[in-house]
Every structure is written in C-alpha cells, then in structure tokens.
Amino acid sequence: MRTSFRSWTPEGRPDLRRTLGPLGRGPGDPAYRVTPDGAIWRAARTPQGPGTARITAADGVVQAQAWGDGAEWLLEALPGLLGADDDPTPFTPRHRVVHEAHRRNPGLRLTRTGLVLESLIPAILEQKVTSDEAYRAWRLLLRRHGEPAPGPATGGPAGGMCVMPTPRQWSLIPSWEWHGAGVDSKRSATILRAVRVAARMEEAAAMDLAAATARLTVIPGIGPWTAAETLQRSNGAPDALTVGDLHLPNIVGFALTGAHRTDDATMCELLAPYEGQRHRAARLILLSGRVPPRRAPRFSPRNFSKI
C-alpha cells in the first residue's frame, strides 16, 4: 500500500500528547494509539475514505505518514489537527492556578479534526454513564462493526486499530449488538438519528460555535453537553464549555475557590472572565491537577447486557 508523507514546521512547538489527547477514548481505543516510540497513530474515516496517520515531532518539526484512501485528506488536515487554527493570544489567565498551568503547558493547542461524527458518536456513548462503560462500548462497536485501519497499523506497532463504521454501517447495527456493548436504547436511538443526517452533522465543522451547536442540538438526544464535547474536538472551539458534566463544575470550583461543591451556574460565573476562551481555561484547570478530594464511593458501572 502506498505511503504518503508530510513534514510541517509549526510556530512554536506543539505538545502532541496534550493537543491530541482528547481524541483518545480511553485505554485500548482502536482508533487512537500512542506507541512506545512516542508516535501517535490515528485511524479516521475521512470524506475521501478510511485513513491511518502516524505523527511524530522532533526539533520543532512534525513528521507524518499516512495510508489509505483518506491519507491525503489526513495530511492536508494535519496543521489544523495540531492547532494551527487555534489562536491562544487572546487568552489572559485571571487566576493563579490558571496562570501556572498556562506557563507549564506552552505547547498546548486545541485540536481541530474537521470531522464531526467521529467525536459526536463517542460523546453520545458517554452520556449518563461512567467513562469506563463508554470506552468499552466504543471499543466493542468499532472492533465488531468498523474495518481494519489501512497500512501497517493492522500488523505493526499499532496493530489492531480500526476505522469507525460508515453512517450506513452504524444504522445497520442490530439492537442486540448495542445491548451487548452496554448501550441502552436511548443512546443507540440518538446515534441512529444522527447518522441518518450524517452530511448535515458534518457541515457543522465549518460553522461558528453558535451555529454548530444549533445544528447538532436539533437532533433529539443531543444536548449542550454532547454538542460541546463534540465541537471541542471537531471545531477546536475555544469557548465550547462543557455544561452539565458531573465532575467539571466541582473541579473548576475547587481549583479557583477551594469549594468542594459547585454547580453549573457558579462554574459559568467563575469562568466569565474567560468569555470566548472558557474551554481553554477549563482544559488548563484540568491540567493543573487541582481536584477536590473524593467524598463518596466510586460510581458502580451498570451492565446493560444483563438486563
């Protein structure tokens, strides 16, 4: 299989792991992998077809190899993926903890994949369940209904990678397969509604945040939380603050005020000085490591496959 190459010298030195980390859906994600040599492998279904990319950086230069029908598309999208479209200059830290995290992570950029469904579907899977449950469902569904990633990812250091199903393939997954993956009927129905209008969903990648959010949330079952989690990745939206999250308000509140319990309204008030950059501020707060102490037992995952 033909290999395509691209070398790109960005401004500054992007931190590959920090920048691309949000694209990985837990350990064992079939579509995202970091190998021991530091390379990041990514399998994606592009408008040109499936593709696999291997990305490395050394001495300020990014090197990428790609395989498959989507190889050229992935290489063309490489700068955006690594934050070339992200402008952090308007961001001004207003809190000491944010300032320190900003100083310690100079290579952090907000990724922009330009692909909506690949972030929307796992975000739907993450609704109202633990991360472990959602990651397991994503792994099982991709391995069962996706296709092997093109190139050496199928037998090399990133062996076993998969490209997610096409919209039609998602629509043909039978109910018992969703059930076996631990996905309840509400989430599977939302995914099915989204893939039926896949082209309309993908158009959101070229929209501003307000229009893109409106486009996604017109689908029943997709609310502000799911839209924000999607557009943070597909559009690199710096103000796409995740509202409705179980943990984020408490983390933000604890980092900025020391409070152990914070609701969404208070979180939004605390992040108001970062208007236009609230997602970036939240990312930096998460990277600061300042989290409230656990005060309750860990939530037990539900096993839908046994219901």
C-alpha positions in Angstrom: 0.0 0.0 0.0 1.3 3.4 -0.9 2.5 5.6 1.9 2.1 9.4 1.8 4.4 11.8 3.8 4.3 15.3 5.0 6.7 17.4 7.0 5.4 20.6 8.7 7.2 23.2 10.9 4.6 24.9 13.1 5.0 28.1 15.0 6.3 27.1 18.5 6.5 23.5 19.5 3.0 21.9 19.9 2.8 19.3 22.6 1.4 16.3 20.6 0.2 14.3 23.6 -1.6 17.3 25.3 -3.0 18.6 22.0 -4.2 15.3 20.6 -5.0 13.6 23.9 -8.8 14.5 23.8 -9.2 12.4 20.7 -8.3 9.2 22.6 -11.3 7.4 24.1 -9.6 5.6 27.0 -7.0 2.8 27.0 -7.3 0.4 24.1 -9.1 2.9 21.8 -9.0 1.1 18.4 -8.8 4.5 16.6 -6.1 6.2 18.6 -2.9 4.9 20.0 0.4 6.2 21.4 3.3 3.7 20.8 6.4 3.3 22.9 8.5 5.4 20.5 6.3 8.4 21.1 4.4 8.3 17.8 0.7 9.0 17.8 -1.4 6.8 15.5 -4.8 7.9 14.4 -7.4 6.0 12.3 -10.2 8.1 10.8 -13.0 7.9 8.3 -12.4 11.0 6.2 -14.6 12.4 3.3 -12.2 10.6 1.0 -12.4 7.2 2.8 -10.6 5.5 5.6 -7.1 6.5 6.5 -4.4 6.0 9.1 -1.8 8.6 10.2 1.4 8.2 12.2 2.5 11.6 13.7 5.8 12.4 15.4 7.7 15.6 16.3 11.4 16.3 16.8 13.4 19.5 16.9 10.3 21.6 16.2 9.4 19.7 13.0 6.3 17.5 12.7 6.6 14.4 10.5 3.5 12.5 9.4 3.0 9.3 7.4 -0.5 8.3 6.1 -2.1 5.3 4.4 -5.4 4.5 2.8 -7.9 6.4 0.6 -8.1 9.1 3.3 -4.3 9.6 3.5 -4.0 12.8 1.6 -7.0 14.3 3.4 -5.4 13.5 6.8 -2.1 15.0 5.8 -3.8 18.1 4.5 -5.7 18.5 7.8 -2.5 18.0 9.8 -1.9 21.6 10.8 -5.4 22.1 12.0 -5.3 18.9 13.9 -2.2 20.2 15.7 -3.7 23.6 16.5 -2.5 25.8 13.6 -6.1 27.3 13.5 -6.0 27.8 17.3 -5.1 31.3 18.4 -4.2 31.4 22.1 -3.1 35.0 22.1 -6.5 36.4 23.3 -6.2 34.2 26.4 -5.2 36.0 29.5 -5.0 34.0 32.8 -7.1 35.6 35.6 -6.3 33.2 38.4 -3.0 32.0 39.8 -3.8 28.3 39.2 -4.7 29.0 35.5 -1.6 31.2 35.0 0.7 28.4 36.4 -1.0 25.7 34.2 -0.7 28.0 31.2 3.0 28.6 31.9 3.7 24.8 32.3 1.9 23.9 29.1 3.2 26.2 26.4 2.7 23.6 23.7 -1.0 23.1 24.4 -3.2 23.8 21.4 -6.8 23.0 20.7 -7.1 20.3 18.1 -9.5 20.6 15.2 -10.2 17.4 13.3 -12.8 18.8 10.9 -14.8 15.6 11.4 -18.0 15.7 13.4 -19.4 12.2 13.7 -16.1 10.7 15.0 -16.4 12.9 18.0 -20.2 13.0 18.2 -20.8 9.3 18.4 -18.4 8.6 21.3 -19.8 11.7 23.1 -23.3 10.2 22.9 -22.0 6.9 24.2 -20.6 8.9 27.2 -24.0 10.3 28.2 -25.1 9.5 31.8 -22.6 6.6 32.2 -19.1 6.1 33.6 -16.1 6.7 31.3 -15.2 3.0 31.6 -18.6 2.0 30.3 -18.5 4.4 27.4 -14.9 3.4 26.4 -15.8 -0.3 26.5 -18.8 0.3 24.2 -16.7 2.3 21.8 -14.0 -0.4 21.6 -16.6 -3.2 21.1 -18.6 -1.4 18.5 -15.5 -0.4 16.4 -13.9 -3.8 16.6 -17.2 -5.5 15.7 -18.6 -3.1 13.0 -15.6 -1.0 11.9 -12.9 -2.0 9.5 -9.2 -2.6 9.9 -7.2 0.6 9.6 -5.2 0.8 6.4 -1.5 0.4 6.4 0.9 -1.1 9.0 -1.5 -0.2 11.8 -3.0 -3.6 11.3 0.2 -5.6 11.9 2.8 -3.1 13.1 3.4 -1.3 16.4 -0.2 -0.1 16.3 -1.7 -3.4 15.3 -5.4 -3.9 15.8 -6.5 -0.4 15.0 -9.9 0.2 13.4 -11.7 2.8 11.4 -15.2 3.5 12.7 -18.2 2.3 10.7 -19.8 4.4 7.9 -23.1 6.1 8.7 -24.9 3.2 6.9 -23.0 0.6 8.9 -23.9 2.3 12.1 -27.6 2.3 11.1 -27.4 -1.5 10.4 -26.1 -2.5 13.9 -28.9 -4.7 15.4 -30.4 -3.9 18.7 -28.8 -6.9 20.4 -25.3 -5.7 19.4 -26.0 -2.3 21.1 -27.3 -4.2 24.1 -24.2 -6.5 24.2 -21.9 -3.4 24.2 -23.8 -2.0 27.2 -25.5 0.8 25.2 -29.1 1.5 26.2 -31.9 2.2 23.7 -31.9 5.9 24.4 -28.3 6.4 23.4 -28.4 4.0 20.4 -31.5 5.7 19.1 -29.7 9.1 19.3 -26.8 7.8 17.3 -29.2 6.3 14.7 -30.9 9.7 14.4 -27.6 11.4 13.9 -26.2 9.1 11.3 -29.4 9.4 9.2 -28.4 13.0 8.7 -24.7 12.5 8.7 -24.0 15.0 5.9 -25.8 17.7 7.8 -23.9 16.9 11.0 -20.6 17.1 9.2 -21.4 20.6 7.9 -21.2 21.8 11.5 -17.4 21.5 11.2 -17.3 24.7 9.1 -19.7 26.7 11.3 -19.1 29.1 14.2 -19.8 27.8 17.7 -23.4 29.1 18.0 -24.5 27.8 14.6 -22.7 24.4 15.0 -24.3 23.9 18.4 -27.7 24.7 17.0 -27.1 22.2 14.1 -26.2 19.4 16.5 -28.8 20.0 19.2 -31.7 19.9 16.7 -31.3 16.1 17.0 -33.4 14.7 19.9 -31.0 13.3 22.5 -28.1 15.7 21.7 -28.0 18.5 24.3 -25.5 21.2 25.2 -23.1 18.7 27.0 -22.8 16.4 23.9 -22.5 19.3 21.5 -19.7 21.0 23.5 -17.8 17.7 23.9 -18.1 17.2 20.1 -17.2 20.7 18.9 -14.2 21.0 21.2 -12.7 18.3 19.0 -14.2 18.7 15.6 -14.0 22.5 15.5 -11.3 23.3 18.1 -13.9 25.7 19.7 -12.1 27.6 22.5 -15.4 28.7 24.1 -17.2 25.3 24.0 -17.6 24.9 27.7 -18.9 21.6 28.9 -22.1 22.3 30.9 -24.0 19.5 32.5 -20.9 17.5 33.5 -20.9 15.5 36.7 -17.3 16.5 37.7 -16.2 19.6 35.8 -18.0 22.2 37.9 -16.6 20.7 41.1 -13.1 20.7 39.7 -13.3 24.3 38.5 -14.9 25.5 41.7 -12.2 23.7 43.9 -9.3 25.0 41.7 -10.5 28.6 41.7 -12.1 29.0 45.1 -11.4 25.9 47.2 -15.2 25.0 47.3 -15.9 21.3 47.4 -19.3 21.5 45.6 -20.0 23.8 42.7 -23.0 23.9 40.2 -23.0 24.8 36.6 -24.3 28.3 37.2 -21.4 29.1 39.6 -18.9 27.5 37.3 -20.1 29.8 34.5 -19.7 32.8 36.8 -16.2 31.8 37.7 -15.2 31.4 34.1 -17.0 34.5 32.9 -13.6 36.4 32.8 -12.5 33.9 30.1 -15.5 34.6 27.8 -14.6 33.4 24.4 -11.9 31.1 25.8 -13.8 29.2 28.5 -13.0 25.7 27.2 -9.2 26.6 27.1 -9.4 27.8 30.7 -11.2 24.6 31.7 -8.5 22.5 29.9 -5.8 24.3 31.8 -7.6 23.8 35.1 -7.9 20.1 34.4 -4.1 20.0 33.6 -3.3 21.8 36.9 -4.2 18.6 38.8 -6.1 20.5 41.5 -9.2 18.3 42.1 -11.5 18.1 45.1 -10.9 15.1 47.4 -13.2 12.1 46.8 -16.1 12.2 49.3 -18.2 9.3 48.1 -17.7 5.8 46.7 -16.9 5.4 43.1 -20.0 5.0 40.9 -20.6 1.4 40.0 -21.0 0.8 36.3 -24.3 -0.7 35.1 -24.2 -3.9 33.0 -26.9 -3.3 30.4 -26.0 -6.5 28.6 -27.5 -8.5 31.5 -30.8 -6.6 31.7 
